[in-house]
Structures are given as C-alpha cells and as structure tokens.
Amino acid sequence: MSLRKLILLLTMTTVAFGCGDDSSPTDSGGSNNSSGDIVILEGEIAADRTLKSSEGYLLRGAVFVRTGATLTIESGTTIFGESVGNPPGTLIIAQGAKIMAEGTAEEPIVFTSDQVEGARSRGDWGGLIINGRAPLNTGTTAQGEGNTGTYGGSDPDDNSGVLRYVRVEFAGQEFSPDNELNGIAFQGVGRGTTVEYVQVHYNQDDGIEFFGGTVDAKYVLCTGVRDDSFDWTDGWSGRGQFWIAQQNGADADNGIEADNNGTNNDLTPRSNPTLYNLTIIGDPNGPESDTGLLLREGTAGTIRNAIVLGFNKGGVDVATAATASQAASGALSLRHSIFFDNRIAGANSNFPTDTDEIDEVSWMMTEGFENHTLDPALVGPYDLIAPGFAPGASSPAVDGSVPVATPPVDGFFTVVDFIGAMDSGAGADWTAGWTTSAQN
C-alpha cells in the first residue's frame, strides 16, 4: 500500500481514459503497478470496465459510471482520490449503472486519499455516490448535491451492484460551495443492491447518508466522522443490522441524524427504516459529539437492540411535532436498548428533560419497552487507536439482563441473542482485518 502511494506521488506514470476506453499498460500486456504505473480515471466510464488489484488508480475530478456500464473492482484494489482540482476526485455511479466492488476480509477494496500516510486528513478527496431508481418523497426524481446526477424513481428493487468489504477513508472534500460530500451517499438506491462489510473512516461530512430509496446495509462501521455518522432523509425505508459508529469528539456531530423531509415533515413515502443491533459511540471527553440518536422532521422507524453511549447532549432526542406524532402512534419505536454515559449539561442523564414535543424520559422508559440505563461494559469503546466494540462476558448486552428483540425472519436479518452490533467472545469481531483506525 505504501509503495503504491509513493509511486503515485513521485512517478505519476499515468494512463488516462474516457467514455469507456479500457486501455492501460497492464491491459495491453505492458508493465504493472510495481514498475510505476498509475491509471488515471477521469471523465466518463460508458462501457464495462474492470479495475485490477495489480494496478493503482487515481480518480481525477468527477468520474461518472454511466447508464448501462458496470464498473467491476477486484478484491485488494486501491483507488486514490485526487485532492487537487474542482471538483476533487469523486466516483459517481449513475442511474442504471452498477458498481461491483466485492472485496474480502483479507483483501478489502480501499478508496483513499492521494496523500502520503501520516499526512492524510478528512476532506482530502470527494467520496462515493450511488444513484438509483428507488422512490423518494421529494418528487419522482431529484438532483444530487454538487451536480452528482439524477436519482429516484419508482423501482424499490432497483439494483446498483455490490459493496462488500469496502473502505472509504479521508474523503468528503467540498464539491461545490456549501456542499461537502458524504463518505458514501446512497441516493434513491434500491434494495436489489448489496451493501455489507463497509467502513467509512474520517470523513469531512456525514459518514453514510441515505437520500430516500430502499437499500439495506449490514455490517457497517463509521469511525472518526466529522459530522453525523449515519444520516437518512427523504423517505429512506431500508433495513439495517450490525451498525457501529465511533466518534472523535474533537470534531463530530450526531451518531444518527434521522429525518423524513425538512420542508414538509409528513411527505410520503415516509422515512421508515427497520434497524437491529446498533452500537453508537460518542466521545464524552471531546468538546463536540452531540446526540446519539437525533430523530426529527417526521421520521418513523423501528430501532431495536441498540447500545448508545458517550454523547454530550443526550442519548436520544425527538425533535419536531411530526416526529413526536410518529412516536405517539408507535410508527417510531425504540426498544430493547441500552443507554449509558450520555451527558446533558455535564450530568449522566441520557435523555433530555424538555417536553416541548415529547417527554423523552417517559417515552423511553415506558414499561414494556425494555430500555435500560446500564453500563454495557464494552471492551474499549472510546479508544480511537485500538478500539474494542465487543461487550465483555459479563455485560448486560450478553448476559440476559436486557431482553433481546427478535428481528423479522425475512432473509435479511440474522437472529442473535445479544444487544448491540457485536457479540462477545472469540471470533465475534467482524471488523477484524479489513478496517482501519489510522488517524492520518
């Protein structure tokens, strides 16, 4: 990996392509990355193309995979985002195109900065944007932030490809004035798309944001994100399981920021995801790291088996009357979960005491909801260098102190007997081997 970065910065032997041209030194039988070849990706990919692990790739400007084309990325491939230019290096999958990025735990696919290790930081490059044809509540279609294309439609089963064992790090540079990109933006993406074992690390804006659509996501990790770790809006109704967020409180916002629609809180289709087994970790030692779960602007949703700890403005906040209405009706529900060390005005009180829209304390502690304020005894939740997201053997997340909610048996969810995103014991750490904790 370091060799590729050195080659990228010192030699920059390049091959440019556009409109689907599939030529490169390796493709034509010439030298491979070990002899100094970096393939520049710029403009459009309008025909099927494969990125090979034997080469390094540099995203220059906004690179669009156009309708009808499939971009296949071999396991172990590294793609660098160029930090200079307006816009910076960014990969955009258009409606009707596909990305087939299938890494492995041993050989993940990595999207990263073009800066040398030790000099990388949030916002070095753009990020990954996927545009699908699934429904929104902002209209039949919409335009992505920063001219990232059209998304939305009427096909909830739309398939934009596969992200498996993929890491996106040090991204989120400004794409246009007042637009900083998410690590991964799922814009109207359908449930035919596979998303599992994905990390977004040290992004400048949100880690992962769902703009409408129905896409599901499983085994997802967001670390060191400057804004919200997870964000949804505009009618997202997908499923999620085994999500982890860990914040660096020197610069962070909410663990989850959940909206329906900011203009009209009751637009349909309403944001209504179903989420099981989350571990959302703030940073009580940092000046920021706000709310664990900020539920607002009319979102509905089902959240079960969550651990939320370490936030400085509380564990859960229900904002706006439309959201309170969803909570009162049961369309927004949060149960079978553990909250700990979430501070309000310096006190470990977990839930706000305001009653402007809803009394969060009374709502969360409703008899039968099985929400508890207990120490989940995670191994090392606040350690940024060598984190431990698993609970200890005597944790209430695994010892039966908190009853576990059983998810729907629908082919997506895994039935487990623990609270949070990770079990205890040997072999439970699904982040091992393919994720990073590098600070720069």
Secondary structure by P-SEA (a helix, b strand, c coil): caaaaaaacccccccccccccccccccccccccccbbbbbbccccccbbbbbccbbbbbccbbbbcccbbbbbcccbbbbbbccccccbbbbbcccbbbbccccccbbbbbcccccccccccccbbbbbbbbcbbbccccccccccccbbbbccccccccccccbbbbcccccccccccccccccccccccccccccccccccccccbbbcccbbbbcbbbbcccccccbbbccccbbbbcbbbbbbccccccccbbbbcccccccccccbbbbbcbbbbbbbccccccccccccccbbbbbbcbbbbccccccccccccaaaaaaaaaccbbbccccccccccccccccccccccccaaaaaaaccccccccccccccccccccccccccccccccccccbbbbbccccccbbbbcccccccccccccccccccccccc
